[in-house]
Amino acid sequence: MSISILEIEELQEMKENVRRSILALELCHRCERITECEPTLADDAPPVWLCRQCEGRPLDERAKRVRLIGG
C-alpha cells in the first residue's frame, strides 16, 4: 500500500495545525487550566495569562489574585 503525494501533504498540514494549536496554549493564571489565553494587565502588576472565561471576571478579583500570588 502506497501513500499518494496528496495524502502526504494533508498529513503534513495536519501536523502543522496540531503544532500551532499546541504552541497557542498557556496556563491560565487564575483558574490554572491549560487553554488558549491572552496577556492581561491588572492594575500596576505585570501582565498575566488569562483564559476567555477569566478575562470576563471583574478586574478587582483578578487584581487581588495577582497580588496574592505574584507578591
Contacts in CASP RR format, 6 or more apart in sequence:
PFRMAT RR
TARGET T0000
AUTHOR 0000-0000-0000
METHOD contacts of the structure
MODEL  1
MSISILEIEELQEMKENVRRSILALELCHRCERITECEPTLADDAPPVWL
CRQCEGRPLDERAKRVRLIGG
24 36 0 8 1.000
25 34 0 8 1.000
25 35 0 8 1.000
25 36 0 8 1.000
25 37 0 8 1.000
26 34 0 8 1.000
26 35 0 8 1.000
26 36 0 8 1.000
26 37 0 8 1.000
26 49 0 8 1.000
27 33 0 8 1.000
27 34 0 8 1.000
27 37 0 8 1.000
27 49 0 8 1.000
28 34 0 8 1.000
28 35 0 8 1.000
28 37 0 8 1.000
28 49 0 8 1.000
28 50 0 8 1.000
28 51 0 8 1.000
28 54 0 8 1.000
29 37 0 8 1.000
29 48 0 8 1.000
29 49 0 8 1.000
29 50 0 8 1.000
29 54 0 8 1.000
29 65 0 8 1.000
29 66 0 8 1.000
29 69 0 8 1.000
30 48 0 8 1.000
30 50 0 8 1.000
30 51 0 8 1.000
30 54 0 8 1.000
30 57 0 8 1.000
30 62 0 8 1.000
30 65 0 8 1.000
31 51 0 8 1.000
31 53 0 8 1.000
31 54 0 8 1.000
33 51 0 8 1.000
35 51 0 8 1.000
36 51 0 8 1.000
36 52 0 8 1.000
37 49 0 8 1.000
37 50 0 8 1.000
37 51 0 8 1.000
38 49 0 8 1.000
38 50 0 8 1.000
38 52 0 8 1.000
38 55 0 8 1.000
39 47 0 8 1.000
39 48 0 8 1.000
39 49 0 8 1.000
40 47 0 8 1.000
40 48 0 8 1.000
40 49 0 8 1.000
40 50 0 8 1.000
40 55 0 8 1.000
40 62 0 8 1.000
41 47 0 8 1.000
42 48 0 8 1.000
42 59 0 8 1.000
42 62 0 8 1.000
42 63 0 8 1.000
42 66 0 8 1.000
43 59 0 8 1.000
43 63 0 8 1.000
43 66 0 8 1.000
45 63 0 8 1.000
45 66 0 8 1.000
45 67 0 8 1.000
45 70 0 8 1.000
48 62 0 8 1.000
48 66 0 8 1.000
50 62 0 8 1.000
54 62 0 8 1.000
END
